[in-house]
Amino acid sequence: MNKIIKKSYEIKDVYFFLGIVLLTITVFFSPEYINPIKKYIGVIAVILFLAKISLSEYTKKEYIIAFFVE
């Protein structure tokens, strides 16, 4: 029997992963290629992180910590 572990991701996890990918792109690519769109990528990444935070169920203390960390 094939035992395959399936992991279903929620949309908030996908937002988080996409945000990480976008920030990684801005860090590793040469500035001459990424500079024209770097601020747009940063804004999109922050929006994705905010969407992830807003869709997650946190306590008030955790929301405050997430606000200051971001």
C-alpha positions as CSV (number, residue, x, y, z in Angstrom):
1,M,0.0,0.0,0.0
2,N,1.1,3.5,-0.7
3,K,1.1,5.6,2.3
4,I,0.9,9.2,1.2
5,I,0.6,11.9,3.8
6,K,-1.7,14.7,2.5
7,K,-1.5,18.1,4.0
8,S,-4.3,20.5,3.2
9,Y,-3.3,24.1,3.5
10,E,-5.7,26.8,4.5
11,I,-5.9,30.0,2.5
12,K,-4.2,31.9,5.3
13,D,-1.2,29.6,5.1
14,V,-1.0,30.2,1.3
15,Y,-1.0,34.0,1.9
16,F,1.9,33.5,4.4
17,F,3.9,31.4,2.0
18,L,3.4,33.8,-0.9
19,G,4.5,36.7,1.3
20,I,7.7,34.8,2.2
21,V,8.3,34.0,-1.5
22,L,7.9,37.6,-2.5
23,L,10.3,38.9,0.2
24,T,12.8,36.2,-0.7
25,I,12.7,37.3,-4.4
26,T,13.5,40.9,-3.4
27,V,16.5,39.7,-1.2
28,F,18.2,37.3,-3.6
29,F,17.8,39.0,-7.0
30,S,20.2,41.6,-8.2
31,P,19.1,45.2,-7.4
32,E,19.4,46.3,-11.0
33,Y,16.6,43.8,-12.0
34,I,14.3,44.1,-9.0
35,N,14.5,47.8,-8.0
36,P,11.8,49.1,-10.3
37,I,9.2,46.8,-8.7
38,K,10.7,46.3,-5.3
39,K,8.3,48.6,-3.4
40,Y,5.3,47.0,-5.1
41,I,6.5,43.5,-4.1
42,G,7.0,44.8,-0.5
43,V,3.5,46.2,-0.4
44,I,2.0,43.0,-1.7
45,A,3.9,41.0,0.8
46,V,2.7,43.1,3.7
47,I,-0.9,42.9,2.5
48,L,-0.5,39.1,2.3
49,F,0.9,39.0,5.9
50,L,-1.9,41.2,7.1
51,A,-4.5,39.0,5.4
52,K,-2.9,35.9,7.1
53,I,-3.0,37.7,10.5
54,S,-6.6,38.8,10.0
55,L,-7.8,35.3,9.1
56,S,-6.1,33.6,12.0
57,E,-7.6,33.4,15.4
58,Y,-5.3,35.0,17.9
59,T,-5.7,36.4,21.4
60,K,-5.3,40.2,21.9
61,K,-1.8,39.7,23.2
62,E,-0.8,37.7,20.1
63,Y,-2.3,40.4,17.8
64,I,-0.2,43.1,19.6
65,I,2.9,41.0,19.2
66,A,2.2,40.3,15.5
67,F,1.6,44.1,14.9
68,F,5.0,45.0,16.4
69,V,6.9,42.2,14.7
70,E,5.5,43.0,11.2
